[in-house]
Amino acid sequence: MTALLSAVEIQTKLESLNGWQQEGKTIQTVKTFDGFPSAIAFVNKLVEPAETAGHHPDLSISYNKVTIALSTHDAGGLTQKDFDLAATIDKLAT
């Protein structure tokens, strides 16, 4: 099992991400696009990296906004896996 990060580690790692914040045992962000097709295209880009990492985000789509939440459920909180995938997501959103 992957080790949980401490509160200090989480805060330090959040500083290197764009627009992510901690919500309980998850980190979350909202990415906004110019319309529904662009939002869906972005979600489709997430499939390969998530599958490769064996780590899948919780997603919510509302027209042009995609809310993304990450947590390592089998570890019971936040691990390095969450921050690695968040960094990949940030790159895909630019």
Backbone torsions as a table, in degrees:
resi	resn	phi	psi	omega
1	MET	NA	145.3	179.4
2	THR	-76.4	141.7	-176.9
3	ALA	-75.2	138.4	174.4
4	LEU	-68.7	146.8	177.3
5	LEU	-88.4	150.5	176.3
6	SER	-77.4	166.3	178.9
7	ALA	-59.2	-39.6	179.4
8	VAL	-66.4	-43.3	178.0
9	GLU	-62.2	-41.1	179.6
10	ILE	-61.7	-48.9	-179.1
11	GLN	-62.0	-40.5	178.9
12	THR	-63.2	-44.0	-178.9
13	LYS	-69.1	-34.4	177.9
14	LEU	-61.7	-32.5	-179.3
15	GLU	-63.5	-23.8	-178.7
16	SER	-90.7	-2.6	-179.2
17	LEU	-103.5	158.7	-177.2
18	ASN	-100.3	103.2	173.3
19	GLY	81.9	15.1	178.4
20	TRP	-94.1	147.4	174.6
21	GLN	-141.8	156.5	178.6
22	GLN	-83.7	134.2	174.6
23	GLU	-130.3	94.4	-177.6
24	GLY	63.4	-121.4	-178.1
25	LYS	-95.9	20.7	178.4
26	THR	-129.5	162.9	163.4
27	ILE	-113.7	142.4	-174.2
28	GLN	-137.4	153.2	172.6
29	THR	-149.0	161.3	173.5
30	VAL	-123.1	125.0	176.8
31	LYS	-106.9	131.7	-177.9
32	THR	-111.7	136.5	-176.8
33	PHE	-124.6	174.2	-175.8
34	ASP	-78.8	-5.0	177.7
35	GLY	176.2	177.4	-178.0
36	PHE	-61.1	-45.5	179.4
37	PRO	-58.9	-38.3	178.8
38	SER	-68.3	-37.7	177.9
39	ALA	-63.5	-43.5	179.8
40	ILE	-67.7	-39.1	177.6
41	ALA	-60.6	-40.2	177.2
42	PHE	-63.3	-46.2	178.9
43	VAL	-58.1	-41.6	179.0
44	ASN	-62.1	-32.3	177.3
45	LYS	-66.9	-22.2	-177.8
46	LEU	-77.2	-19.8	-172.8
47	VAL	-60.0	-53.7	-175.4
48	GLU	-62.0	-50.6	179.5
49	PRO	-63.2	-35.1	178.8
50	ALA	-67.4	-43.3	177.9
51	GLU	-63.7	-43.5	179.8
52	THR	-60.6	-41.9	-179.5
53	ALA	-78.3	-14.7	-174.6
54	GLY	63.7	32.6	-174.9
55	HIS	-141.9	119.7	-169.4
56	HIS	-118.2	129.4	179.6
57	PRO	-76.4	156.3	168.1
58	ASP	-88.1	128.8	-174.4
59	LEU	-121.8	145.2	172.2
60	SER	-136.4	128.0	-178.4
61	ILE	-115.1	128.4	176.1
62	SER	-133.3	96.9	-176.5
63	TYR	52.1	-95.3	-176.1
64	ASN	-106.1	10.9	-178.7
65	LYS	-118.9	134.3	176.5
66	VAL	-118.4	117.8	175.4
67	THR	-95.4	129.2	-176.8
68	ILE	-121.1	129.6	176.3
69	ALA	-125.9	136.7	179.4
70	LEU	-125.4	138.9	173.7
71	SER	-161.7	146.5	176.5
72	THR	-92.2	92.3	-171.7
73	HIS	-59.1	-40.6	-178.3
74	ASP	-70.5	-17.5	176.2
75	ALA	-95.0	-14.6	178.3
76	GLY	84.4	23.1	179.9
77	GLY	166.7	-150.5	-174.3
78	LEU	-93.3	133.2	178.3
79	THR	-131.9	177.7	177.8
80	GLN	-58.9	-31.6	179.0
81	LYS	-56.5	-38.1	-179.3
82	ASP	-66.2	-42.5	-178.0
83	PHE	-74.7	-32.1	174.9
84	ASP	-63.7	-46.2	-179.4
85	LEU	-70.2	-35.4	177.2
86	ALA	-61.4	-41.6	177.7
87	ALA	-63.1	-40.3	176.7
88	THR	-64.1	-42.8	179.1
89	ILE	-61.3	-42.8	177.8
90	ASP	-59.0	-41.5	179.0
91	LYS	-64.6	-39.5	-179.3
92	LEU	-70.0	-25.5	-176.5
93	ALA	-82.0	-9.8	-177.7
94	THR	-92.9	NA	NA
